[in-house]
Amino acid sequence: LPLSKRAEKLKAFLASHPESKARPRATELLISTHAGLGDQFLKDGDADNGIKQLMSAIDEADIGISDKLFKGVIAQIPSNLYLRGQSGASLKAASAIETKFGSDPNRLLDIARFYIGLERGDEAARVAEQAIKLAPDMAEAHRVLALSRHINLQLDEATSEYKRAI
């Protein structure tokens, strides 16, 4: 089905089959559908509906979604918005993802990397520090924190974090 009709059918299925074993797959398809619609709207110049659909993808996502869906769809939303000229919406999306998935250090690091890409070292450091609180021995969290310190020209702190990462 076309994306717009697919979303309607998936929502109807989820509403009418609360105990179905197919609910996780239907939810994943719904999230992907919202993301696809959002991208389509943005390509067509309809920023409002594009942002709405991409934010719906985040809202529909459960914290237990697969890493593949998270990395391939949810974590890409802030960058997608930013690259399409929607910087305010991209920061709002990153914040929503951080709030929803803040208990998973790997997912937090995906958001920190987004901030690093924007050279927003303070935000990247804040999120990387949250990941370190959850997983103090995670080398990648220390590496991301080091990068954020490096961006902010906090070279002594960056060196210290690089050493921890190693």
Salt bridges, closest charged atoms under 4 A:
GLU28 OE1 - ARG25 NH1 3.83
ASP39 OD2 - LYS43 NZ 3.47
ASP39 OD1 - ARG84 NH2 3.00
ASP67 OD1 - ARG107 NH2 2.80
GLU98 OE2 - ARG126 NH1 2.51
ASP104 OD2 - ARG107 NE 3.69
ASP110 OD2 - LYS71 NZ 3.12
ASP110 OD1 - ARG113 NH1 2.78
GLU123 OE1 - ARG126 NH2 2.67
GLU129 OE2 - ARG149 NH2 2.42
GLU140 OE2 - ARG113 NH2 2.98
GLU140 OE2 - ARG143 NH2 2.72
GLU161 OE1 - HIS142 ND1 2.62
GLU161 OE2 - ARG164 NH1 2.50
